[in-house]
Amino acid sequence: MATENLRDLTDLLKAALIENVAFSYAHLVKFERPKRASQFLGESSNQAKDYAYITDASYDILFDDGSGNGAQVYRANKLLKLSNANETVKAKASTMSLVLDSSTLDSKAITPTINVASGISSGNQGQLTSSDTNFVEEGFREGDKVSLNLSTTSYEMRIETFTNDGKGFILTNIMGSGLAVPSINNVQYDSLSLVSEELTALITNKVATTYTSYINRDIEVVKIFTAVEDVSLDVNKDGTDETVVLAGGNLGNYLMFKGIISNANITDGPSRSEITWVASSHWADFNRVQGRRTEDTSHRALDSDGLPNREATVTPAYADDLG
């Protein structure tokens, strides 16, 4: 007897697959950025500014993943390819690798003269312009997380879209609550530098006070299906094509992979520069670790609050050994 195993697909997507309509698909990848406050407590971030959103589509995609942060723009200018997600009937760890274009890794505008008409509070958008710097020519791309630096002061923002033929851009203030980008009137700053962690994490100074690891950060991959032409579908299975989807419309999506970053490497050469992230599924948390010779409290040197003391373990790695 045949059985149906179609994941949690919408009725619209099921109808499209059954009726064999033409569609295109893309992968939407959501990276959790490093966050010092949660690095040792195991807490996940939940604000949109704490994630990087990228896609392997040839155009940007607006998508709401249902996390409560609303629709986000998944940028099409970084993800080169990703491997298949292997599935089995047995519960075991699987991996997925993602290759990102890191050719703009060293993007930096030196001593740009900056203008911001009015202050921009956290989470809001505004416009930044320069009288002497073309940010596109300096290697920046839409969706980049950048830092505007002057002496010991810095302002973090995300580039949404370029203006003034590349000499300005619409920005979103992605700093914490209460931190604003001030109004700036023709001031020469030290630099505007790229700080997108999905590209810079592997070359960040490990002794810097701002360094945090990408290891064990969350990653989600959603596969989304789009109609390539106008179609009418019988969603209710009553013999009537009552649902119309226009070309470019969303037919549905499903969660393809969810896990944590477990490894990474960077390849830099004269013809290309790529960074590869390897993610392990959530079952990786349950991989057996050989050689533990004591109970968990002593092995990880847990304190009265249940948190590990790295200085008291045999090796620092034991503090995070949940095997």
Residue pairs with C-beta under 8 A, 6 or more apart in sequence:
6 14
7 254
8 254
8 255
9 17
9 252
9 254
10 252
11 235
11 236
12 233
12 235
12 243
12 245
12 251
12 252
13 225
13 251
13 252
13 253
13 254
15 233
15 234
15 235
15 237
15 243
16 23
16 225
16 227
16 231
16 233
16 245
16 251
16 252
19 231
19 233
19 234
21 227
21 231
21 233
21 251
22 227
22 228
22 229
22 231
23 225
23 226
23 227
23 228
23 251
24 225
24 226
24 228
25 223
25 224
25 225
25 226
26 55
26 56
26 57
26 61
26 223
26 224
26 226
27 55
27 56
27 57
27 79
27 82
27 221
27 222
27 223
27 224
27 256
28 53
28 54
28 55
28 61
28 63
28 65
28 74
28 221
28 222
28 223
28 224
28 253
29 53
29 54
29 55
29 56
29 74
29 79
29 82
29 98
29 219
29 220
29 221
30 51
30 52
30 53
30 65
30 218
30 219
30 220
30 221
30 222
31 51
31 52
31 53
31 54
31 197
31 198
31 217
31 218
31 219
31 261
31 277
32 44
32 45
32 50
32 51
32 217
32 218
32 219
33 45
33 50
33 51
33 52
33 197
33 198
33 217
34 197
34 201
34 212
34 213
34 214
34 217
35 45
35 50
35 212
36 210
36 212
37 43
38 44
38 45
39 212
39 213
40 307
41 307
44 218
45 51
46 67
46 68
46 69
47 69
48 69
48 70
48 72
49 123
49 158
49 172
49 174
51 72
52 145
52 196
52 197
52 198
53 72
53 73
53 74
53 75
53 143
54 74
54 75
54 76
54 78
54 79
54 100
54 143
54 198
55 61
55 74
55 75
55 76
55 79
56 76
56 79
56 80
56 81
56 82
57 74
57 76
58 76
59 76
60 73
60 74
60 75
60 76
60 142
61 73
61 74
61 76
61 224
62 71
62 72
62 73
62 74
63 71
63 72
63 74
63 222
63 224
63 253
64 70
64 71
64 72
65 72
65 220
65 222
73 143
73 160
75 141
75 142
75 143
77 101
77 141
77 142
77 143
78 100
78 101
78 141
78 143
78 198
78 199
79 98
79 99
79 100
79 101
80 99
80 100
80 101
80 274
81 98
81 99
82 96
82 97
82 98
82 99
82 221
83 95
83 96
83 97
83 98
84 96
85 94
85 96
85 221
85 256
85 257
86 94
87 94
88 94
91 283
92 283
93 280
93 281
93 283
93 284
93 286
93 287
94 280
94 281
94 283
95 259
95 262
95 278
95 279
95 280
95 281
95 284
96 221
96 257
96 259
96 278
96 279
96 281
97 276
97 277
97 278
97 279
98 219
98 276
98 277
98 279
99 274
99 275
99 276
100 198
100 199
100 274
100 275
100 276
100 277
101 273
101 274
102 199
102 266
102 268
102 273
102 274
102 275
103 272
103 273
104 139
104 140
104 141
104 144
104 194
104 199
105 194
105 199
105 200
105 203
105 268
105 273
106 139
106 194
107 138
107 139
107 140
107 144
107 193
107 194
108 138
108 191
108 192
108 193
108 194
109 130
109 133
109 135
109 138
109 140
109 191
109 192
109 193
110 190
110 191
111 188
111 189
111 190
111 191
112 130
112 132
112 133
112 188
112 189
112 191
112 192
113 130
113 131
113 132
113 133
113 186
113 187
113 188
113 189
114 128
114 129
114 130
114 148
114 184
114 186
114 187
114 188
114 189
114 192
115 128
115 129
115 130
115 131
115 184
115 185
115 186
115 187
116 126
116 127
116 128
116 129
116 181
116 182
116 183
116 184
117 126
117 127
117 183
118 126
118 183
119 126
119 180
119 181
119 182
119 183
120 126
120 157
120 171
120 173
120 180
120 181
121 173
121 180
122 173
122 174
122 175
122 176
122 177
122 178
122 179
122 180
123 172
123 173
123 174
124 172
124 173
125 160
125 170
125 171
125 172
125 173
126 170
126 171
126 173
126 181
127 163
127 168
127 169
127 170
127 171
128 148
128 157
128 168
128 169
128 171
128 181
128 184
129 163
129 164
129 167
129 168
130 167
130 168
131 167
131 186
133 167
133 192
134 165
134 166
134 167
135 159
135 162
135 166
135 167
135 168
135 169
135 192
136 162
136 166
137 166
138 192
139 194
140 146
140 159
140 169
140 192
140 194
141 159
142 159
142 160
142 161
142 162
143 158
143 159
143 160
143 196
144 158
144 159
144 194
144 196
145 156
145 157
145 158
145 174
145 194
145 195
145 196
145 197
146 156
146 157
146 158
146 159
146 192
146 193
146 194
146 195
146 196
147 154
147 155
147 156
147 157
147 192
147 193
147 195
148 154
148 155
148 156
148 157
148 181
148 189
148 191
148 192
149 189
149 190
149 191
149 192
149 193
150 187
150 189
150 190
151 190
155 173
155 175
155 179
155 181
155 182
156 173
156 174
156 175
156 195
157 171
157 172
157 173
157 174
157 175
157 181
158 171
158 172
158 174
159 169
159 170
159 171
160 169
160 170
160 171
160 172
161 169
161 170
162 168
162 169
163 169
163 170
171 181
173 179
173 180
173 181
175 181
194 200
197 204
197 214
198 214
198 275
198 277
199 275
201 213
201 214
201 264
202 264
202 265
202 266
202 275
203 266
204 210
204 211
205 211
214 261
214 264
214 277
215 260
215 261
215 262
216 260
216 261
216 262
216 320
217 260
217 261
218 258
218 259
218 260
219 257
219 258
219 259
219 260
219 261
219 277
219 279
220 255
220 257
220 258
221 255
221 256
221 257
221 258
222 253
222 254
222 255
222 256
223 253
223 254
223 256
224 250
224 252
224 253
225 250
225 251
225 252
225 253
226 248
226 249
226 250
226 251
227 245
227 246
227 247
227 248
227 249
227 251
228 247
229 247
230 244
230 245
230 246
230 247
231 244
231 245
232 241
232 242
232 243
232 244
232 245
233 241
233 242
233 243
233 244
233 245
234 240
234 241
234 242
234 243
235 242
235 243
236 242
245 251
257 279
257 281
258 281
258 282
259 279
259 280
259 281
259 282
259 284
260 279
260 280
260 282
260 284
260 285
261 277
261 278
261 279
262 278
262 279
262 280
262 284
263 277
263 278
264 275
264 276
264 277
264 278
265 275
265 276
266 273
266 274
266 275
266 276
267 273
267 274
267 275
267 276
285 322
287 323
288 323
289 321
289 323
292 299
292 321
292 323
296 302
299 313
299 318
299 321
300 308
300 313
300 318
300 319
300 320
300 321
301 308
301 309
301 310
301 312
301 313
301 318
301 319
302 308
302 309
303 309
308 318
308 319
308 320
309 319
310 316
310 319
313 319
